[in-house]
């Protein structure tokens, strides 16, 4: 192999590694989920295989969402005139209102955890909703382990909301 081929291969490797590193930062994971939320405007619980949820949320949080979705389905069948708990709430924003934009207000990161604060602009309303996404490494990538809603003390959280109740 010639020197210019070795140098080219090394540069290509660095380029590809830099591209992969960008997709696994707390900021980029948060941005992928936030962009999807703005684009889709989805409420309710995501389904298995929905992206970016499948690759952006921890395995434990995905299991809890699947359990909550099954409970929603059970309640919907048992009480067809009532709405199940997650029927009109966005799991990302924590409110039923549609959002038009977001801003990443702060990123705090250590080796083992990260917290990304987002401000969401509600559609047709000057109100701003705040969430904090908590992330941790899972294998070679960062994943969302919980979402804190609002600024109350103690804050409401996705993991609390997903606890199944009979």
C-alpha positions in Angstrom: 0.0 0.0 0.0 1.3 3.4 -0.9 1.7 6.2 1.6 -1.1 8.4 0.1 -3.5 5.3 0.2 -2.7 4.8 3.9 -3.2 8.5 4.6 -6.5 8.5 2.7 -7.7 5.5 4.6 -6.7 7.0 7.9 -8.5 10.3 7.1 -11.6 8.4 6.0 -11.6 6.4 9.3 -11.3 9.7 11.3 -14.2 11.2 9.2 -16.4 8.2 9.8 -15.5 8.0 13.5 -16.3 11.7 13.9 -19.7 11.2 12.2 -20.5 8.3 14.5 -19.4 10.2 17.6 -21.8 13.0 16.7 -24.8 10.7 16.7 -24.0 9.4 20.1 -23.7 12.6 22.1 -26.3 13.6 24.7 -27.1 16.7 22.6 -27.5 14.8 19.4 -29.7 12.1 20.9 -31.9 14.8 22.5 -32.0 16.8 19.3 -33.2 13.7 17.3 -36.1 13.0 19.7 -37.0 16.8 19.9 -36.9 17.1 16.1 -39.2 14.1 15.8 -41.6 15.5 18.4 -41.8 18.8 16.4 -42.3 17.1 13.1 -44.7 14.3 14.2 -46.6 16.2 16.9 -47.3 12.8 18.4 -49.1 12.2 21.7 -49.4 8.9 23.4 -46.9 6.2 23.9 -44.5 5.3 21.0 -44.8 1.8 19.6 -42.1 -0.8 19.4 -39.7 0.0 16.5 -40.7 3.7 16.4 -37.7 5.8 15.6 -36.0 7.6 17.1 -37.4 6.1 20.3 -36.1 2.6 19.7 -32.5 3.8 19.5 -32.7 6.9 21.8 -34.4 5.5 25.0 -32.9 3.0 27.5 -34.0 -0.6 27.3 -35.6 -0.2 30.8 -37.6 2.8 29.7 -38.7 1.1 26.5 -39.9 -1.9 28.6 -41.8 0.4 30.9 -43.4 2.2 27.9 -44.4 -1.2 26.4 -46.0 -2.2 29.8 -47.8 1.1 30.0 -49.0 0.7 26.4 -50.4 -2.7 27.2 -52.2 -1.3 30.3 -53.6 1.5 28.2 -55.0 -1.0 25.7 -56.5 -3.1 28.6 -58.1 0.1 30.1 -59.4 1.2 26.7 -61.1 -2.2 26.2 -62.4 -2.3 29.8 -63.7 1.3 29.8 -64.3 2.3 26.2 -65.9 5.7 27.2 -62.8 6.7 29.2 -59.5 7.8 27.8 -56.5 5.9 29.1 -53.7 7.7 31.0 -51.4 8.3 28.0 -54.0 9.0 25.3 -53.4 12.7 25.0 -50.0 13.3 26.6 -46.7 13.6 24.8 -44.1 11.5 26.6 -41.4 13.8 25.4 -42.9 17.1 26.5 -45.3 15.9 29.2 -48.3 17.9 28.2 -51.2 17.4 25.7 -50.5 20.6 23.8 -48.7 20.6 20.5 -45.3 22.3 20.3 -43.9 24.4 17.5 -40.2 24.7 18.4 -37.7 24.0 21.0 -34.4 25.3 22.3 -31.7 23.4 24.1 -31.1 25.6 27.1 -28.3 23.7 28.8 -26.3 20.5 28.6 -24.5 19.1 31.6 -22.4 16.0 31.2 -20.1 13.8 33.2 -18.6 10.5 32.3 -21.6 8.5 33.4 -24.6 10.9 33.1 -25.9 13.8 31.2 -28.8 16.2 31.6 -30.2 18.2 28.7 -32.6 21.0 29.4 -35.1 21.9 26.7 -37.5 24.8 26.4 -40.5 24.0 24.2 -42.7 26.7 22.6 -46.3 25.7 22.6 -48.3 26.3 19.3 -50.4 29.4 19.4 -49.5 30.2 23.0 -46.7 32.3 24.4 -46.2 29.7 27.2 -42.9 27.7 27.3 -42.7 24.2 28.7 -39.5 22.9 30.1 -38.2 19.4 30.2 -34.9 17.8 31.3 -33.8 14.7 29.6 -31.5 12.5 31.7 -29.1 10.3 29.7 -26.6 7.6 30.4 -24.3 5.5 28.2 -25.7 2.2 27.1 -23.1 0.3 25.3 -21.3 2.6 22.9 -24.1 5.2 22.7 -26.0 7.7 24.9 -29.7 6.9 25.7 -32.5 8.7 27.5 -33.1 7.1 30.9 -35.8 9.6 32.1 -37.5 12.9 31.3 -38.3 15.4 34.0 -41.3 17.7 33.2 -41.7 21.3 34.3 -39.9 23.1 37.1 -41.9 21.9 40.1 -40.4 20.3 43.2 -40.3 17.4 43.1 -40.5 17.4 39.3 -42.9 15.1 37.5 -41.1 12.5 35.5 -41.7 10.0 32.7 -40.5 7.1 34.9 -43.0 8.0 37.6 -45.8 8.4 35.0 -45.1 4.9 33.6 -45.5 3.1 36.9 -48.5 0.9 36.4 -51.4 1.3 38.8 -54.5 -0.9 39.0 
